[in-house]
Amino acid sequence: MKNPIIEELWNVKDEIARECEHDLNKLADLLRTRQKEHKHKVVDFSEKQAENPSAKN
């Protein structure tokens, strides 16, 4: 059974991977750049840490 939401996520993932030439360092740089542009965290672990202070990023 096809799920159109999952398919769209995979398409976006594949597009970003191509944009970064499947290079994890380039992906990390892209995410850092986007985070700075949008003034919010792409991933925010602060709530998880509040629940579990021993949790690590």
N, C-alpha and C positions, 0 to 999 in steps of 0.2 A: 504494500500500500504506500503510495507516494504522499509525502507531506510537503505541501508547497512552502510552508514557513521554513522547514529544515533545508529544503532545496535552495531557497533564497539565501539562507545563511551560508551554505556551502559555496554558492556562487560568489558572495561577497568575500568569503575567506580566500577562495581561489584568486580573485581579482587582486586582493591585497598581497597575496603571496607572489603573484606575477610582478606587481609593482615593486616589490622588494627583491626581485630576482631569487626568491626562495632562500634568502640569506637572513638568518635570525638576527644578526647584528644590525642589518638595515631595517628589519622589522622593529627592533627595539628603538632605534633612532626615530623611525616614523611615529611610533606611539608617543615617545617623549615630545616630539614636535607638536603633535596633535594635542597633547595634554596642555602644553604651554599656550597654544592658540585658543583653547576653549576654557581656560582658567578653572577647570575642574579635573579631578583625578579620573583617569581612565579606569583604574582599579583602586578602590579605597578599602583598606582592611581595618580602618579605625573602629568600626562597629564590632567586627569580629574580635578584635583585640580587647575591646571593652568587656565583651562577654567572657573571653578566655585570655587573661593577661599573659599566659605563657605561650600563646600562639605567636609564631614568627612570620614575618613577611617573606 
